[in-house]
């Protein structure tokens, strides 16, 4: 027993020492999407703060392709030592809800490390659609089942899922028109070619404020400080409806708990800084600080919830 106790003590000491020395070399954060955009902006901003705290380089590597699964597969198969991380958004969960033959398990294939930010989407309609409230939109859609259409950045995107969930919660049916990105979808709702578009606040509110498109509400469960002029859809007659964009850090599966705790603590400290709050606010978001266990529960719950939405709406991977 003394022998066993001695080795247990040495093991605990070694683990604590590993966390205390982390990191002692550069850390890589993989962004499974192209440069620019919120994922890239947030990852680079957070990476800068972590690098300053750790006194080690934090390298951002963009690994786009296959709706993020190429970069995710690289991270899932990397050593679980904290030196390879991934920064992604809630689009990961909608993609995972409909994907087939992924080279990783979206739940067990990663260690959730730290949530970073969250923010609402905005429900908008073209200017000549004769509705000025969520209630009027629902009434019009009920009177003309399937006639109204809505755009998205593509099949399986978070804005498609958010709109399909709105349909289900409101008891209506609109027709999906997928685009290759939010740019062309936004252009077409402004031009009046599509009726409805649910988009992130940074991508659409400039056009709302310029009078090019009409906003009806935000998808967050309550009114958002990020878009204070708009009410929540859930408080406008569609009870229980809520969708929020989120971003966060993941690591390979099996990350030691002491290293996990160390990264989570430093990331949370960075996110609470005035500098990060300002950067996030410019993108229509706010810091979202949780424990790794809470973040893991969100990811698992989102994937399960989006699978149900996909089944009810008939959403399938292209």
C-alpha positions in Angstrom: 0.0 0.0 0.0 2.9 2.4 0.8 4.3 1.7 -2.7 0.9 2.4 -4.3 0.5 5.6 -2.3 3.9 6.8 -3.3 3.2 6.4 -7.0 -0.2 8.0 -6.6 1.4 11.0 -5.0 4.0 11.3 -7.7 1.2 11.0 -10.4 -0.8 13.9 -8.8 2.3 16.0 -8.4 3.2 15.4 -12.1 -0.2 16.3 -13.3 -0.2 19.5 -11.2 3.2 20.4 -12.6 2.0 19.8 -16.2 -0.8 22.3 -15.7 1.5 24.8 -13.9 3.9 24.7 -16.9 1.2 24.9 -19.6 2.0 26.2 -22.1 5.7 25.9 -22.6 5.5 26.1 -26.4 3.3 27.7 -29.1 -0.4 26.9 -29.1 -2.4 26.5 -32.3 -6.1 27.4 -32.7 -7.7 25.9 -35.8 -10.5 27.9 -37.3 -12.4 25.5 -39.7 -13.6 28.4 -41.9 -11.9 30.8 -44.2 -10.2 34.0 -43.0 -12.4 37.0 -42.1 -15.9 36.6 -40.6 -16.8 36.4 -36.9 -15.0 33.0 -36.3 -11.7 34.4 -37.5 -12.1 37.8 -35.8 -12.9 36.3 -32.5 -10.3 33.6 -32.6 -7.5 36.1 -33.5 -8.6 38.5 -30.8 -8.9 35.8 -28.1 -5.6 34.3 -29.3 -3.8 37.6 -28.9 -5.1 37.9 -25.3 -4.1 34.3 -24.5 -0.6 34.8 -26.0 -0.1 37.9 -23.8 -1.1 35.9 -20.7 0.9 32.8 -21.5 4.0 34.5 -22.9 3.8 32.0 -25.8 2.8 32.4 -29.4 -0.8 31.5 -30.2 -1.1 30.6 -33.9 -4.4 30.9 -35.8 -4.7 28.4 -38.6 -7.6 28.5 -41.0 -8.6 25.1 -42.3 -11.8 25.6 -44.3 -13.7 23.0 -46.3 -16.7 20.6 -46.1 -18.7 23.0 -43.9 -16.0 23.0 -41.2 -15.5 19.2 -41.0 -12.0 19.2 -42.5 -10.6 21.5 -39.7 -12.7 19.7 -37.1 -11.3 16.3 -38.1 -7.7 17.6 -37.8 -8.4 18.8 -34.2 -10.3 15.7 -33.2 -7.3 13.5 -34.2 -4.6 15.7 -32.6 -2.8 15.0 -29.4 -4.9 15.8 -26.3 -2.3 18.1 -24.7 -3.9 21.5 -25.0 -1.5 22.7 -27.8 -4.1 22.2 -30.5 -7.5 23.9 -30.1 -10.4 24.8 -32.3 -12.6 27.9 -32.4 -16.0 27.5 -34.0 -19.6 28.7 -33.8 -23.0 27.1 -33.3 -23.1 26.3 -37.0 -21.1 23.3 -35.9 -24.2 21.9 -34.2 -26.6 22.4 -37.1 -24.1 20.8 -39.5 -23.6 17.9 -37.2 -27.4 17.4 -36.9 -27.7 16.5 -40.6 -24.3 15.3 -41.6 -23.6 11.7 -42.5 -20.3 9.8 -42.3 -18.4 12.5 -40.5 -14.7 11.6 -39.8 -15.4 12.4 -36.1 -18.1 12.2 -33.5 -19.4 15.7 -32.9 -20.0 15.0 -29.2 -17.4 12.5 -28.0 -14.8 13.5 -30.6 -13.9 16.8 -28.7 -13.4 18.3 -25.3 -15.5 21.5 -24.9 -13.1 23.9 -23.3 -14.7 27.4 -23.1 -17.7 29.2 -24.5 -16.7 32.6 -25.8 -19.6 34.7 -27.0 -23.3 34.7 -27.9 -25.7 36.9 -29.7 -29.1 37.0 -31.4 -30.2 36.6 -35.0 -32.6 39.1 -36.4 -35.9 38.3 -38.2 -36.2 40.6 -41.2 -38.6 40.9 -44.2 -38.5 42.7 -47.5 -39.8 46.3 -47.4 -42.8 45.7 -49.5 -44.1 42.7 -47.6 -47.3 44.0 -45.9 -46.3 43.1 -42.3 -44.8 45.3 -39.6 -44.8 42.8 -36.7 -44.1 39.2 -35.9 -47.9 38.7 -35.4 -48.7 40.1 -38.8 -46.0 37.9 -40.5 -47.5 34.8 -38.8 -51.0 35.7 -39.8 -50.0 36.3 -43.5 -48.1 33.0 -43.6 -51.0 31.1 -42.2 -53.3 32.7 -44.8 -51.0 31.7 -47.6 -49.3 28.4 -46.6 -46.1 27.8 -48.5 -46.4 31.0 -50.6 -43.9 33.1 -48.5 -40.3 32.1 -48.9 -37.2 32.6 -46.8 -33.5 32.8 -47.7 -30.5 31.2 -45.9 -26.7 30.9 -46.4 -27.2 27.3 -47.4 -28.8 24.0 -46.5 -27.9 23.1 -42.9 -26.9 26.7 -42.0 -27.9 28.1 -38.6 -30.1 30.7 -40.2 -32.1 28.0 -42.1 -32.5 26.0 -38.9 -33.5 29.2 -37.0 -36.2 29.9 -39.5 -37.5 26.4 -39.7 -37.8 26.4 -35.9 -39.7 29.7 -36.2 -42.1 28.0 -38.7 -42.6 25.1 -36.3 -43.1 27.3 -33.2 -45.5 29.6 -35.0 -47.4 26.8 -36.8 -46.7 28.1 -40.3 -44.9 26.9 -43.4 -42.6 29.0 -45.6 -40.5 27.8 -48.5 -36.7 27.6 -48.2 -34.4 29.3 -50.8 -30.8 28.4 -50.1 -27.9 30.6 -51.2 -24.2 30.2 -51.3 -23.5 32.5 -48.4 -25.2 35.4 -46.5 -24.0 38.0 -49.0 -26.3 37.0 -51.9 -29.2 36.2 -49.5 -29.0 39.7 -48.0 -28.8 41.2 -51.5 -32.0 39.4 -52.5 -34.0 40.3 -49.5 -33.1 44.0 -50.0 -34.0 43.7 -53.7 -37.3 42.1 -52.7 -36.6 38.7 -54.4 -37.2 36.8 -51.2 -39.7 37.6 -48.4 -37.9 36.7 -45.2 -34.3 36.4 -43.9 -33.1 35.6 -40.5 -29.5 36.9 -40.2 -26.9 37.9 -37.7 -27.1 41.5 -36.3 -23.8 42.7 -37.8 -24.7 41.4 -41.3 -28.2 42.9 -41.4 -28.7 45.8 -39.0 -26.8 48.3 -41.1 -29.4 47.7 -43.9 -32.3 47.8 -41.4 -31.1 51.2 -40.1 -30.6 52.4 -43.7 -34.3 51.6 -44.4 -33.4 48.9 -47.0 -35.1 46.0 -45.1 -37.5 45.8 -42.2 -36.7 44.1 -38.9 -39.4 42.4 -36.8 -37.6 41.0 -33.8 -34.6 39.2 -32.4 -34.3 35.4 -31.9 -32.9 35.6 -28.3 -35.3 34.5 -25.6 -35.6 38.1 -24.3 -34.8 41.5 -25.6 -31.1 41.8 -26.4 -28.8 44.6 -25.4 -27.0 44.1 -28.7 -30.0 45.2 -30.7 -32.0 47.3 -28.1 -34.5 48.7 -30.6 -36.0 45.3 -31.3 -38.2 43.1 -29.2 -37.8 39.3 -28.8 -39.9 37.0 -31.1 -40.7 34.9 -28.1 -42.3 37.9 -26.4 -44.3 38.8 -29.6 -46.6 35.8 -29.6 -44.3 32.9 -30.6 -43.9 31.5 -27.1 -40.9 29.4 -26.3 -39.0 30.3 -29.5 -35.3 31.0 -28.9 -32.1 30.7 -31.0 -28.8 32.3 -30.2 -25.5 32.2 -32.1 -22.6 31.2 -30.0 -18.8 30.7 -30.3 -16.3 28.7 -28.3 -13.1 26.7 -27.9 -12.9 22.9 -28.3 -9.9 20.5 -27.9 -9.3 16.9 -28.8 -11.0 14.3 -26.7 -9.3 13.2 -23.5 -7.8 16.6 -22.6 -6.4 16.3 -19.0 -8.7 18.0 -16.5 -5.9 20.2 -15.1 -5.0 21.5 -18.5 -8.7 22.0 -19.4 -9.2 24.0 -16.2 -6.1 26.1 -16.9 -7.2 27.0 -20.5 -10.8 27.7 -19.4 -9.7 30.0 -16.6 -7.4 32.0 -18.9 -10.0 32.2 -21.7 -12.7 33.4 -19.2 -10.3 36.0 -17.9 -9.6 37.3 -21.4 -13.3 37.4 -22.3 -14.1 39.5 -19.3 -11.6 42.2 -20.4 -12.8 45.5 -21.7 -10.9 45.0 -24.9 -12.7 41.7 -25.7 -16.1 43.1 -24.7 -15.6 45.9 -27.2 -14.5 43.6 -30.0 -17.5 41.2 -29.4 -19.9 44.1 -29.2 -18.8 45.3 -32.7 -20.0 41.9 -34.0 -23.3 42.1 -32.2 -22.3 39.7 -29.4 -21.4 39.6 -25.7 -19.1 37.4 -23.6 -20.5 34.1 -22.7 -18.6 32.6 -19.8 -19.4 29.0 -18.6 -17.7 26.0 -17.2 -16.5 23.3 -19.6 -19.3 21.0 -18.3 -21.9 23.7 -19.0 -20.6 24.3 -22.5 -20.5 20.5 -23.2 -24.2 20.3 -22.2 -25.1 23.1 -24.6 -23.4 21.4 -27.5 -25.0 18.1 -26.9 -28.4 19.7 -26.3 -28.2 21.8 -29.5 -27.3 18.8 -31.7 -30.2 16.8 -30.3 -32.6 19.7 -30.7 -31.5 20.5 -34.2 -31.9 16.8 -35.2 -35.5 17.0 -34.2 -36.0 20.3 -36.2 -34.3 18.6 -39.2 -36.5 15.6 -39.0 -39.7 17.6 -38.7 -38.7 20.0 -41.5 -37.2 17.4 -43.8 -33.7 19.0 -43.8 -31.1 16.7 -45.2 -27.4 17.1 -46.1 -26.8 18.0 -49.7 
